[in-house]
Amino acid sequence: MSVLPLLDRYERPLRDLRISVTDRCNFRCTYCMPAEIFNERYEFLKRERILTYEEIARVTRIVVRLGAVKLRLTGGEPLVRQDLDELVRQLVAIDGAHDIAMTTNGVLLPKHAERLRDAGLQRVTVSLDSLDNAVFRHMNGGKADVDDVIKGIEAAERAQLTPIKINCVVQRGVNDHTIVDLARWCKDKGYILRFIEYMDVGNMNGWRMDDVVGAREIVERIDSVFPLERLPRSYSSETALRFRYRDGSGEIGIIASVTMPFCGDCSRLRLSPEGSLYTCLFATQGTDIKTPIRNGASDDELEAIIRNMWTARTDRYSEERTEQTDKRPKIEMYYIGG
């Protein structure tokens, strides 16, 4: 392990690695993979172009050596990739990786939850944008019902992949009228709810600022029904603004990257399925790590690539967001996860 933390140009440490294991998904969410673009003619990455589990584990081992302690498996939908528990086993074996979790739409959890738990996965975050089935189906491209996701959440609970977090992307005029019902359900069930401001990730979701429901408005709507009080962040680079219910029955969080950006504390590095490293969710380009791996680079050489990339990092897109920057080409969310 490095004696001193690896810092970027703004003295932000490398603490988190988000690993996108596939660019494929069984949903067609309107804010991520709209069905009119990602249809049957869309060409996803061929198997030979994506990193093997062994290659992912190798990169992860080096990133952990440079200071990362939190690992997140994402996609696409990570569970559409076969034998994901094999990757989890390899990641668990890495000395220094203390927190290994996965973000999923939940539909395939009944089949995989116990195997993932046995492999060493610690917890899951499940995406569920509304309890209203018509709203939910509209948002996921008609690919699943609310009950399908709830069955996945229940499977995760039985497998003790807890505490379970629920992610909800809030879009004005689409699902914002259902957020109090979702908060009530999560409160009753003991799940940690995370509302996510609708973000201008990628180039294909038709994002407009008018469609964003800001953090303050979300808090006001929940607080009017279930009184809230602010909590401190669990650690400096935590993305969510945290609030607990005044009656002591749980908490919610809000990821407010549009109206209250947190770039100043961002500690996340992202690994794409194709083997590129990205230092920002809104990046326009990444650093290729797959080619050096397949050309025989040593661990020390790979570490030097990652170290040089991070120490040169100056990303703070959300703090710089303007009418011009939000129209620049950006990598798609499904490709590097949320």
Buried (B, 14 or more C-beta within 10 A) or exposed (E): EEEEEBBBEEEBBBBBBBBBBBBBBBBBBBBBBBBEEBEEEEEBBEEEEBBBBEBBBBBBBBBBBBBBBBBBBBBBBBBBBEEBBBBBBBBBEBEEBEEBBBBBBBBBBBEBBBBBBEBBBBBBBBBBBBBBEEBBBBBBBEBBBBEBBBBBBBBBBEBEBBEBBBBBBBBBEBBBEBBBEBBBBBBEBEBBBBBBBBBBBBBBBEBEBEBBBBBEBBBEBBBEEBEBEEBEBEEEBBBBBBBBBEEEEBBBBBBBBBBBBBBEBBBBBBBBBBBBBBBBBBBEEBBBBBEBBEEEBEEEEBBBBBBEBBEEBEBBBBEEBEEEEBEEEBBBBBBBBB
